[in-house]
Structures are given as structure tokens and as C-alpha cells.
Amino acid sequence: MSDLIPQLVQQLFNGLSLGAIYALIAIGYTMVYGIIGMINFAHGDIYMIGAYIGLVTLSAVGVQSGLPVWAIIALMLVVAVAITGVYGFVVEQVAYKPLRSSPRLVALISAIGMSIFLQNWVALGQGARDMAVPSLIPGALRFGSEGGFEVYVPYSRILIIAVAVVLMIALTLYIQHSRMGRASRACSQDMHMANLLGIDTNRVISFTFILGAMLAAVGGVLIALAVGKLNPFIGFIAGIKAFTAAVLGGIGSIPGAMLGGVILGVAETFAAAYISSEYKDIVAFGLLVLILLVRPTGLLGKPEVEKV
């Protein structure tokens, strides 16, 4: 009984770090859907590409380069964010822009095709095997009762939560107060009216894809450093989970994507710890079904009002 609280703290921390990654990816899904009403199913593979770009950058710089660890990680993030933003722009231009006036099913098929292309693009270039990522942030905080259960908090997981919180606060302030943020909110409310008022909707849509890709890249680099390995297919399951988080929180709502990611990460971690790791996906998707049965728009989503 004395170990119950430390075990709960351990699993809660694990769930928060996993949920922070889901939230960073889910924001890309929810922003794209909120503006153009389409789901970017290639977004999980953008996350995977960000992780690979971080690894390539680390290999080019070298662990023994003499640079401090924080400088190496910052360089990995900057390069991954910059290049992955270009990937996000290309995906929008190739797979979405030509199909905006087409039925949604056509754009969905295009996104799935882009996802398969990106997976194989990386597999051909880097190989389909697992690749090891050097541990740049060894060590952890340890605390707990003497002779009892010890809570183990890796510094890499602390970094994930800290960076995710900072980015989410920055994104919220940017969307609320910047000119592009106001334009994005206007487009999400009424794209045609925003266009009539002089807003460059094409630019706003491209910006949304780029920003979502950048956030996913940050998540990819951080989780690669924490887990220590990656392969070209990690983006598929992560993308599905992040999409689930976006729907859980309310697709189209940025706070909803954040909340959904945290809830999904915590639920999945507790299921793996207290039921079985084989059931964690069942619990995660079962939670989604339950929420949608009770509240079809998600936790923070708003019902669509059809204009007549």
C-alpha cells in the first residue's frame, strides 16, 4: 500500500510525457481540419521525418564535437524544424492544393498515398531497420520511500514536457495576438468571407501545414532522444494515436488537441501498467468511442452550425 502513491506518480509522469508528444502531433491535424476541413493523414510521417532529420544532424555534428549538449539538441531541433517545414509545404502543394474543390474522399486517398510515399522514401534512403539514437541526456531524478518503490524520472522525459508546454503556450499566444493567427481564425470560421475581406487564404493554408509540420518535428526529435531508436514506420501508429487525440479533444480545437493528447497518453500508460501492455491500444481507442458516444464533438469541440 505504501508503494501505491509512488507508482501512480511514476505512471502519471510517463503518461504526461507520452501525451505531450501526441499533443504536438495532434495540433497539426486539428489546425488543418479547422481551416480546410480535411485530415492530413501524412502528418504522422512528417513527425517521423523530423526524427530522422534530427538523427542525421546529430551524426553530422557528432556527439564528440566539443559542443555542449544543449547546443547539439538546439541544432537538431532547428534543422529538423526548418527542413520538415519544407516537407509540410510540399505535402500541401502536391497532395491538397489541387484537390481543394474535389470531394473529401479524393483528398483522403491522396493523403494516404502521400503517407505511403514518405514511408518508402525514408526507408529507401535510410534503410527499413531500426536505427539507434545516442543518448544525449542520460540520468534521471530519483525519489521515493527508502526500501520501497523508487520513482524514476528521466531528464529526457522532463525535457519533452517542458518543451511541449512552452510551445503550446507560445502557439496559443501567437494564434490569439498575431496577424497571421487572426487570419487563421478568420479562415477557420468562414473561408469564403475571409477571402472576400482580402485575406490571402492560400498563404494561411500553407502556413498551417508548415506550422503543424514544425511542431511534429519537435516531437519527433524529442521522442527519438528519449526512446533511443527509430524506423521509417514509427509515424503511422503515432499519427493514428495523435489523430485519435485530436478527435477526443474536439477536432478543430487547439486546446482540445492538447487536452486529448494528455488524456490519451495518461490512459494508455495506466492501461499498460495496471492491465497489460497488450491492452493499451484497446483502452485508448475504447476511450475515444466512449467520449464520442457521450459527446460526438469531442471534449472541447463545438457542434457545426450549418449556414443557410
Summary of the structure (lengths in Angstrom):
residues: 308
radius of gyration: 19.8
end to end distance: 60.2
largest distance: 68.6
contacts: 1083
relative contact order: 0.21
helix: 74%
strand: 5%
